[in-house]
Amino acid sequence: MNRINYQNLLDKTIESLDGPKTLLLHSCCAPCSSYVLEYLSQYFEITVLYYNPNITFEEEYTYRKAEQKRLISEMQSKYPIKFMDCDYDPENFFAAVKGYEKEPEGGARCKICFNIRLRKTAELAKENSFDFFTTTLTISPLKNAELLNEIGDILSAEYGVKYLNSDFKKRNGYKRSIELSKQYDLYRQDYCGCVYSKVERERAGCSAQ
């Protein structure tokens, strides 16, 4: 079975554009969005959506959101980059993953989490008449880009808004995000946000000592 090259799909979509289109970009954090914004703002008028109910601790959530807003304010871009905030909503995440608390990172719990965040993005993209929606999550080497694109395509059909297929880690995208994080002195967390990933990270750290 041949794997889909999502970077090639993104290239073809960009080549087909007849001028800048509007894009609602779900962002998990400033570091992951840095390269994506640098790249896509050449072709799209981007609104960054900060919707991450998986972030368990409010102080962490608030700090990550502030870093996202700071990055947007400091980055230079060909087309404007706006910010769309959502309420802090961890109860939604906990209700959705109930029964999956002991799943390993990258398992069924993460799929549910991806679905929650991408569905909200698709809903808001439709409500606000965006041309496209997508997520920064595919830039992470720890995230399943194929699964994220599959979810995005399903939601695209459901909501009638185009999903921008991607695998942002390609072409040194992840490496570039690290460079930009250093350039803008961004806070880089060492876990995705939920308490379960934090515990798993801490266990791994202890076992490595």
C-alpha positions as semicolon CSV with decimal commas, in nm:
position;residue;x (nm);y (nm);z (nm)
1;M;0,000;0,000;0,000
2;N;0,143;0,335;-0,108
3;R;0,156;0,607;0,156
4;I;0,013;0,944;0,063
5;N;0,266;1,224;0,033
6;Y;0,080;1,507;0,204
7;Q;0,353;1,760;0,129
8;N;0,297;1,696;-0,241
9;L;-0,077;1,749;-0,194
10;L;-0,005;2,079;-0,020
11;D;0,225;2,184;-0,305
12;K;-0,049;2,112;-0,559
13;T;-0,306;2,308;-0,360
14;I;-0,075;2,609;-0,332
15;E;0,002;2,592;-0,705
16;S;-0,370;2,598;-0,783
17;L;-0,443;2,914;-0,583
18;D;-0,550;3,219;-0,782
19;G;-0,449;3,468;-0,514
20;P;-0,445;3,461;-0,133
21;K;-0,716;3,254;0,036
22;T;-0,832;3,264;0,396
23;L;-0,707;2,989;0,626
24;L;-0,814;2,902;0,979
25;L;-0,505;2,744;1,132
26;H;-0,547;2,547;1,452
27;S;-0,230;2,591;1,655
28;C;-0,120;2,376;1,947
29;C;0,156;2,619;2,052
30;A;0,379;2,899;1,930
31;P;0,688;2,686;1,852
32;C;0,494;2,445;1,631
33;S;0,319;2,732;1,454
34;S;0,636;2,929;1,385
35;Y;0,749;2,752;1,068
36;V;0,391;2,694;0,953
37;L;0,318;3,067;0,976
38;E;0,643;3,160;0,803
39;Y;0,562;2,917;0,522
40;L;0,186;2,953;0,470
41;S;0,161;3,330;0,521
42;Q;0,321;3,364;0,177
43;Y;0,002;3,221;0,025
44;F;-0,282;3,262;0,276
45;E;-0,445;3,523;0,496
46;I;-0,418;3,327;0,819
47;T;-0,620;3,337;1,137
48;V;-0,459;3,135;1,415
49;L;-0,714;2,947;1,624
50;Y;-0,603;2,871;1,978
51;Y;-0,829;2,587;2,091
52;N;-0,654;2,334;2,314
53;P;-0,879;2,188;2,586
54;N;-0,626;1,908;2,632
55;I;-0,397;2,143;2,827
56;T;-0,473;2,039;3,184
57;F;-0,320;2,319;3,388
58;E;-0,460;2,670;3,345
59;E;-0,127;2,842;3,413
60;E;0,034;2,634;3,135
61;Y;-0,257;2,711;2,901
62;T;-0,238;3,083;2,966
63;Y;0,138;3,095;2,916
64;R;0,128;2,901;2,590
65;K;-0,150;3,125;2,459
66;A;0,045;3,438;2,549
67;E;0,349;3,305;2,363
68;Q;0,132;3,235;2,060
69;K;-0,001;3,592;2,058
70;R;0,349;3,734;2,107
71;L;0,485;3,538;1,813
72;I;0,207;3,663;1,586
73;S;0,274;4,022;1,691
74;E;0,648;3,994;1,624
75;M;0,657;3,790;1,302
76;Q;0,680;3,961;0,966
77;S;0,450;3,817;0,699
78;K;0,346;3,886;0,342
79;Y;-0,022;3,858;0,431
80;P;-0,181;3,949;0,766
81;I;-0,196;3,701;1,051
82;K;-0,485;3,732;1,297
83;F;-0,565;3,554;1,623
84;M;-0,889;3,381;1,728
85;D;-0,921;3,281;2,091
86;C;-1,142;3,012;2,243
87;D;-1,247;2,962;2,602
88;Y;-1,037;2,742;2,828
89;D;-1,238;2,419;2,819
90;P;-1,054;2,123;2,982
91;E;-1,382;1,964;3,094
92;N;-1,464;1,889;2,730
93;F;-1,137;1,701;2,690
94;F;-1,172;1,500;3,012
95;A;-1,528;1,399;2,927
96;A;-1,427;1,287;2,578
97;V;-1,130;1,074;2,690
98;K;-1,298;0,916;2,992
99;G;-1,203;0,548;2,996
100;Y;-0,890;0,613;2,789
101;E;-0,677;0,761;3,066
102;K;-0,424;0,474;3,060
103;E;-0,381;0,469;2,684
104;P;-0,019;0,523;2,576
105;E;0,077;0,848;2,410
106;G;-0,010;0,830;2,042
107;G;-0,295;0,583;2,098
108;A;-0,674;0,605;2,102
109;R;-0,682;0,894;2,350
110;C;-0,475;1,108;2,115
111;K;-0,706;1,029;1,824
112;I;-1,001;1,153;2,030
113;C;-0,805;1,467;2,117
114;F;-0,718;1,535;1,753
115;N;-1,085;1,497;1,664
116;I;-1,199;1,744;1,929
117;R;-0,960;2,016;1,817
118;L;-1,001;1,967;1,444
119;R;-1,381;1,950;1,470
120;K;-1,389;2,283;1,650
121;T;-1,164;2,427;1,381
122;A;-1,391;2,297;1,104
123;E;-1,701;2,435;1,281
124;L;-1,550;2,781;1,315
125;A;-1,412;2,773;0,962
126;K;-1,763;2,711;0,831
127;E;-1,926;2,968;1,061
128;N;-1,677;3,235;0,955
129;S;-1,662;3,145;0,583
130;F;-1,294;3,052;0,564
131;D;-1,167;2,899;0,241
132;F;-0,952;2,638;0,420
133;F;-0,875;2,498;0,763
134;T;-0,582;2,293;0,893
135;T;-0,362;2,230;1,200
136;T;0,000;2,277;1,301
137;L;0,003;1,934;1,467
138;T;0,158;1,756;1,167
139;I;0,488;1,937;1,228
140;S;0,563;1,719;1,530
141;P;0,765;1,399;1,472
142;L;0,557;1,250;1,756
143;K;0,221;1,310;1,587
144;N;0,063;1,083;1,326
145;A;0,032;1,304;1,018
146;E;-0,160;1,040;0,823
147;L;-0,423;1,015;1,098
148;L;-0,452;1,392;1,130
149;N;-0,505;1,430;0,755
150;E;-0,763;1,152;0,752
151;I;-0,958;1,327;1,029
152;G;-0,926;1,659;0,849
153;D;-1,058;1,512;0,523
154;I;-1,358;1,354;0,699
155;L;-1,446;1,682;0,869
156;S;-1,396;1,869;0,543
157;A;-1,665;1,655;0,380
158;E;-1,891;1,695;0,683
159;Y;-1,866;2,074;0,712
160;G;-1,812;2,166;0,349
161;V;-1,484;2,354;0,406
162;K;-1,162;2,257;0,231
163;Y;-0,900;2,091;0,451
164;L;-0,541;2,185;0,374
165;N;-0,351;1,856;0,375
166;S;-0,005;1,883;0,523
167;D;0,298;1,718;0,673
168;F;0,478;2,024;0,798
169;K;0,773;1,830;0,938
170;K;0,884;1,763;0,579
171;R;1,152;1,977;0,410
172;N;1,313;2,040;0,749
173;G;0,997;2,205;0,879
174;Y;1,049;2,073;1,230
175;K;1,414;2,180;1,225
176;R;1,312;2,527;1,108
177;S;1,057;2,551;1,391
178;I;1,338;2,492;1,641
179;E;1,546;2,765;1,477
180;L;1,256;3,010;1,487
181;S;1,182;2,919;1,849
182;K;1,536;3,021;1,936
183;Q;1,513;3,335;1,724
184;Y;1,195;3,452;1,902
185;D;1,296;3,303;2,238
186;L;0,977;3,097;2,256
187;Y;0,880;2,873;2,544
188;R;0,910;2,511;2,426
189;Q;0,720;2,267;2,646
190;D;0,830;1,902;2,673
191;Y;0,482;1,745;2,669
192;C;0,172;1,794;2,455
193;G;-0,042;1,946;2,728
194;C;-0,260;1,686;2,897
195;V;-0,178;1,550;3,240
196;Y;-0,148;1,198;3,098
197;S;0,130;1,297;2,857
198;K;0,303;1,489;3,136
199;V;0,303;1,182;3,362
200;E;0,431;0,962;3,077
201;R;0,709;1,211;3,003
202;E;0,810;1,225;3,368
203;R;0,818;0,845;3,390
204;A;1,038;0,826;3,083
205;G;1,269;1,087;3,233
206;C;1,299;0,893;3,557
207;S;1,368;0,563;3,382
208;A;1,639;0,727;3,173
209;Q;1,834;0,845;3,475
